[in-house]
Amino acid sequence: MDRIYAVDLFCGIGGLTKGLEEAGIKVVAGIDNDKNCEYAYQTNNHAKFYCRNIEDVDGDFIKRLYPHDTVHALVGCAPCQPFSRYSLRYRKDGRHDDKWKLLNEFGRLIKETAPDIVSMENVPSLRNEKVFQDFLAILYNGAYDVDYHIVYCPDYGVPQKRKRLVLLASRIGEIKLIDPIYKIGNYKTVRNAIGSLPPLSAGQTDPKDRLHTAGKLSEKNMFRIQNSKPGGSWKDWDKSLQLKCHKKKSGQTYGSVYGRMEWDEPSPTITTQFYGYGNGRFGHPEQDRAITLREGALLQSFPYSYKFVKDGEPVNKRELGIHIGNAVPVELGKAIGISIRKSVEEE
């Protein structure tokens, strides 16, 4: 089935696009308002990058991107920060975040383009929000067959304990996500993903890979990581190393911060600040340092060959951390692509 063509909304640096391409789906375009994603997106994929705000994109523009007489897929992951448990629990203005309306814009484009296939990926807590129910209503009113699940990413080859809401919809027949490919006992692990990389000390860079750079650690944080056990937390430390916030009742719930990953388990969820030791369980399993940008990308199942930065240009750690952390894991994108192909071929 070589007639499926996709447009990727909120494409970022191309995690979903790469996965779809690996599944045999032709992605003709990615749309995102962050110009800094263009190099990685276009260098690693066969699609054209359009830097545009989604509010400024209309259905006619999208429809012109598809070749004639093909199956049209409209896919994407609207920025998920306002839907996260943290935002909904701790940010009083979380539901007033401008990013909330982006899922509505996705729905508008579905109405304006009537694609044959729709795929949407986001955080699990989105399913409890009215904006998601409104999105579903658009699909049901458009006569789509709809299937959505909370997906555990290790089930589909991502070496990371990430959970995501994955939705698939079709106007041409029944569609559903393929059954899990992996199960407990053969999940891809931290060791599988990053175990072969050259060892580093804190503050050191691999001379052959500038993305494999370990952040520096203060003297106290070095003591902390040296006293951290894989899979453990700051509760393993001597009290002299604990932070004031850890000694408060409210701090007891953050057991994963300042922790080490475990070699033979999938990693914790990779966030946008995964390269910082104190931002989660992002300590290397045995080396006294936080994981690197390269390691975070591999745990997001990007291929090692994926190029993120032009040769000769500096690496902006904060920016690239956001791009990698926000990406759809490539292997999850591939599972979505296989599901789409299977549905279309059966019809």
N, C-alpha and C positions, 0 to 999 in steps of 0.2 A: 504494500500500500504506500505508493510514493506521491499520493495526491493530497496528503494532509499538510497544510501550511498554517503556521501559527504567528501571531503577534503577541509579544510579551510586554505587558504593562508593568510599570514600576520595576524595570528589568535590572537595575543596579549593575553590578559587574558581570552578571550573566550566569549565575548558578543554575537557575531554572532553564534558561536557554541551552546551556551546555548539556544538561541532563536530557532535554527533549531531543537535541541533535543526536546524542548517543543512542536514543531509542529509535532513531530513524525518522523523526519528524523534522520537516524543513521550517526553520524559523526565519521569517523574512525581515522582521524588524523588532527592535527593542526600544521602548520609550521610557525616559526617565528625566527628571528635572535637574539631576546632578551631572554637570558637564565632566566632572572628574572621573566618572565611570566609563567614559567613552573609550579610552585606550584599552582597558582590560576587556571590555565587552566586544569590541570589534576585532581585536587582535586574536582572540581565542575562539571566536564563533564566526559563522558565515552570514550573520545577519547585520543589517545596517542599524546604527544607533541614531535615534532622534532625541535631541535634548529639548524637551517641551514639558510645560506644566500640564497635567492631565486635564485641568479645567479648560485649557485652550485647544484641546484635541476634540474633533467632532467625528461622527460616524462616517461621513463621506471620506475623510482622510484615511481612516482605518480601512475602509472597503477598497480603496485604491491600492493598498499595499498587497492585497492578495491576487495571485494569478487567477485568470478566468477558469471556470469549470474545475474547481478544486474544493476540498473540504476545508472550511475555515474554522480555525481554533483561536479563541481569545483567552489568554491566560495571564496570571499575574498574582503578585503578593503585595497588597496595599501596605504601606508602612504600618508596623504593628505596635509601636511603642504605646499609643494611647489605649490599646486593648489589653496590654499586659497586666498581670495580677498586681504588679508593683504600682503601676499608674492608677488602676482602679481602686486600690486599697489606700494609697498614701497621698495621691495628688487630688486635692479637692476640686481642681479644675480639669481633671482628666477627661471627663466626658465633653468638655468644651474645647478640647484640642482641635486645631484646624485639620489635623490628619484624620479625624473621624469622618469627615465628609468625603475622603478619597474613595472609600468603598462605595459610597453613593455615586461617585463619578464613574466607577467601574460599572455599576448597574446601569447608569445612563447610557454608556457606550454599548452595553449588551442590547438595550432597547433600540438604539440607533443603527446597529450593524446586524443584529440577528445572526450571530455566528452559529455554525453547526454544533460546535463544541465549546464549552467553557470549563476552565479550571481555575480555582482560587485556593490559595494556601495562606494560613495565618496562624495566630496563637490560639490555643484551645479555648480560652476564656471568651473569645469573640462570639461563640455560639449562644452565650447567655444575653447578648445585647440586642436591642431593637434594630440597630443598623444591620445586623445579620439577618434578622427576620424579614426586614424590608428587601434585602438582597435575594433571599429565597423566594419572596413573593413575585419579584420580577421574573425569576426563572420559571416558577410554576405558571404564571400568567402567560409566559411565552411558550408553553407546551413543552418544556424541557423535562426529560427524565433526570432526576437529581439523586446523587449519592454522596454522602459526606461522613467522615469518620475522624476521630482523634487518633492520630497515627504515632506509634512509637518508632522513631527513626531507625534504631538498630534492626528492626524487622526488615528493613529495605536496604541494608548494607552501609548505613552511616555509622561510623564508630563513635557515637555520641548519644547520650541519654536525652535526646531532644524529643519533645512531644509537639505535634503540629496538627492543626485542623486542615484537612485536605478535602476539598469539594470538587466533584466532577459533575458535569451536566451535558446532556446531548438532546438535540432535536431530531436526530435520525435513528434513534433506537435506545435500547437499554445500555447503561454504562455503569461500571463500578470499578473501584480500585482493585488491582490484582491482589491475590492472597500474599501474606508475608513470604519473603524469600529466605529469611534467616529465622532462627529461633534460639532461645536460651541454650547455651552450649556451643554454638558456632557463630555468635555475634562477632563482628569485626571489633577489635579492641584498640586501645591506645598503643599497645606494642605493635600491632599490625600497621597502624597508621604512621607512627613516628619513630619506631624503635630502631630503624636503620640510619637515622640522621646522625651526623657527627656530633659528639658530645661538646658542650659549651660550659664555660663558667659564666656567672653573672657579669654582664657588661661586655661580653665577648661576641665577636661576629665570625661566622664561617667565611673564610676568604673566598669561597666559591659560590656563596649564596648570601647576598646581603639582606634577604628577608629572614634568614636564620640568624637573628641577632637577639641575644638575651638582655633584658633590661638590667640596669644596675640595681643593687640592693643596699640599703643602709646597713650599718653594722648590726642594729637591733633586728632588722628583718632577716639578716643572714642567720642570726642566732635562732630566730623563729622557725625558718624553714629547716634548719638543721635539727630542730626538735619536733618536726612534723612527720607524721606517719602517712604512708599512702592510704587514702580513703579516710584519714582522720580529720582532726580539726584543731583549732586553737585550744580546745579543752584538754589536749594532750600536753600542753606546755606547763612549765613552772609559772606560778602566778606573777612572778616578776616580769614575764614577757607578755602577759595579757594586757589588752587595751582597757581603758576605763569603761568604754561602752560594753565590753564583754561581761563586765561584772554587774551590769544592770540587768534587771529582769527582761527588759525589751531586747537586750543583746543576745539572750540565750537561744533565740530562734535562728540566729545566723551562724549555724555550725559549720557551714561549708567554706566561709571566708578564711583565707590564709591556710588552705589545705593543699595536699598533694593529690594528684591523680593516681589511679591504680593501673599498673601495666596491663593486667589481663581482664579489664573491664572496659566497656565504652566510656568515653570521657563525660564529664558534666556538660550541660548545655553551653555552647560557645556563645558568649555575649559580645558586645561591641568593645569591651575592655578586657578581653581575655589575656592580653599580654602583661597585665599587672598582677603581681602575686597576691595583693590584698583584695582583689575584686571578686574572688570566688575561689573554688578549688582548682586553681590554675597553676599550682606548683608542679614542676616536672616530677615524675614518679621517683627518680633517684638523684638527679643532678640538682644542686642547690641554686635554683633559679626558677623564674616563671617561664612558661612556654613562650615560644617565639611566634612571629607572624606566620612563618612558614608552617609551623606545627599547627597553629589554629586553622590555617587554610586546608591542610591535609585532614584534620578532624572534621572539617566541613565537607570533606570528600572531593575537594578540588584536586585535579591531577597535579602531580609535581611540575609538569611542564607548563602549567597555566601561568601566563605572564601578567603581572599586576602593575608593573611600573616600567616606563620607558628606560632603556639603557642610558646611563649618564644623568638621569634625573634623580633628585633625592627621594628617599622613602619617608613619607609623612606617616608616622606610626599611628597617630590618632585617627587620621582620615582612613587609612587602609584597614585599621581595626574595625571601624564602623562598617566599611564596605564588606569585609569578610564576615563579620558577626551578623549582619543583616541579610546575608545571602540565603537563598533557598539551597540546602545541601544538594550537591550535584546528583548523588545517588537517589535522593528522594525525587528529584526532577525526572530522572530516568524512569523510575517506577511509574510516575504520572504519565510519562510519554508512552510507555509500554501499555498502560491501561487504555489510553486513548486509541492507540493502534488496534488493540485487541477488539475494542468495541466497534470501531469502524469496519474492520475486516469481517466481523461476524454479521454486520448488517449488509 
